[in-house]
Structures are given as structure tokens and as C-alpha cells.
Amino acid sequence: MRLSTAQLNSVMLTSMQTSTTGVNKSFMQMSSGERMLKPSDDPLGSVQLMMLDREQANINQFQKNISNLEAQLGQTESHLDASNNAVLRAQELATSVLNASNSTTAGREAIATELDAILDQLADIANSKNPNGDYIFAGTLTDTQPVAKDPATGKYVFMGNTDQRMVQVAESMTIPANQTAGEIFFAGGSDIFNTLDQLVTDLRDPSVVQDELKASVTNAQVSIDDTMGSINKVWTEVGGQRNALTMVDGSHQDNKLLNDKLIGEVKDLDYSEAILEMNTQMAALQATQMTYSKIQNLSLFKLM
């Protein structure tokens, strides 16, 4: 088989171009520290990287959700603690109403004044807002004040709903972001606001005699006990949810580390292999260049 000068030049130039491309690729790989410079370098690895990157993005979003949810649940827990303390004090005051020392007008007024302050405190807690200005305990009606006094009746009413806003913290796991004033202060037909408000009214009404006041106190004590039960029930749920978040976040951290390792195995460059490959390509390039130079110098006239 005979090769023309043009064919020989084409073969040599193609060989040099291939070796040059290989050397440049090795330089770029070592510069970036990555084995794959484009998807065609490793189609299967590229698909694997795409899946791992997507999973890492999902985990990052879940962790953001967990962080935000942890802050919200922590705020809820703080309000539940304050509510519990307020109701405990209301319980003490209600019990003390029937003491002989508090049967005077001044004694009754002192208790009524403190119970009134507790009512205001509980209403403030029920109407708490988060940093975004949303009502925490209004259910999904976050722009509606959950507890208010009806101007027509003078009674406290729950204006929110008992729906919960669910937040996804893992592929198949959601946790509620909120508890509601309805579940805490208006649970099971009990109504701590209007019951205490009625007790305050009775304490300030001189016409309410001791037997009638005793009935009002008994009614308040039942409502207080029910509310304390509701608070502790919700408090336990929130504590369990925070524990679950800690465990799920730990699992996400482990998965991220594993994915980072897998990504590194697929993506990262083995420098010893890259150097060996570059040296091989450079040697091939140099050999081709020398061969091409010698062929170019060949001439029949030099042999005459």
C-alpha cells in the first residue's frame, strides 16, 4: 500500500492533534481537579452525578425546613411554658378566693385584678406573632387574630381554625409547624378565657354572695384543669416533634457525607493517573513530531 505525501501529512497531523488534545485535557483536569470536563467523558458517571446532586439539593432544602421548623417549635414551646405558668397562678388565685381573708371587698378586688392581668397575658400569648408577622396559633388563618372579644356579646371568641401547616422534613415525613389556640385554650368545650372573665366579674360584683362565688370558682377550676391538660398534651407533642427533627437532621447529615464521598469518587481526579496519562500523551506527541520532522526531510534528491 502506497501513501502519498498528502496522506502522510494528514496522518501525522491527525496524530499530533490527538496527542495535543490529550495533553490539553490532562492539563485542564489537573487545573480543575475534576476527572470529567464534560458529560461525554463519562456518560454513566454524569447521570450518577446528576442524581446525587439532585439528592443533595433535596437534603439541603429539608435541612432549611428543619431549621425554620425548629425555630417555630421552639417559639411555640416558650409560649406554652408561659401559658402553663399563667394558668398555674390562676389556679392558685381561684383556690384562694374562698379563703376567709379574701372575702372582703379589697381582697376580692386584689384577686380580680391579678386574674385580669393573667387573662391579658393569655390573650397576648394566644395572639402571638412570628417574625414574619403571622399569628402563630391561628391555624392556617395566619393573618387573623385568633382570640378576640366579641364587641356585641363581650365574650372571648376563637377566630382562627384548628388546621395545621405541615412541613416536609424528609422524602416521606412531614411535621406540623403550628399548634392552635383552639386546641390549647378552647379544647373539649372548655373555655379558659370566658370562665376566668366570669370569675373576675363575680369577684367585682358585691351582690354575688359567697355561695354563688363558690360555684363560679368551681367552674373556673374545672376549666383551669382542662386547660392545663391541653397545654401539657400539646407541649408533649411539640417536644416529641423537636426530638424527631433532631434525629431526621442527623440522618440528613449522614446522607450528605455519604453523597459527598460518592460524588468525589465519580468526579474527583486521581492526580497520579492524570500525570501518567499526560506524560504518555506528551511522549506520543514528541515522538510524532520527531517522526514527522524526519519524514519531511526525506527527499530522493538527497540520495543522489
Salt bridges, closest charged atoms under 4 A:
GLU34 OE2 - LYS267 NZ 3.61
ASP41 OD1 - LYS25 NZ 3.61
ASP41 OD1 - LYS38 NZ 3.35
ASP42 OD2 - ARG35 NH2 2.87
GLU70 OE2 - ARG242 NH2 2.34
GLU77 OE1 - ARG242 NH1 2.34
GLU92 OE1 - ARG89 NH1 2.84
GLU109 OE1 - ARG204 NE 3.22
GLU114 OE2 - ARG89 NE 2.62
ASP116 OD2 - ARG204 NH1 3.26
ASP197 OD2 - LYS149 NZ 3.90
GLU237 OE2 - LYS233 NZ 2.85
GLU265 OE2 - LYS261 NZ 3.06
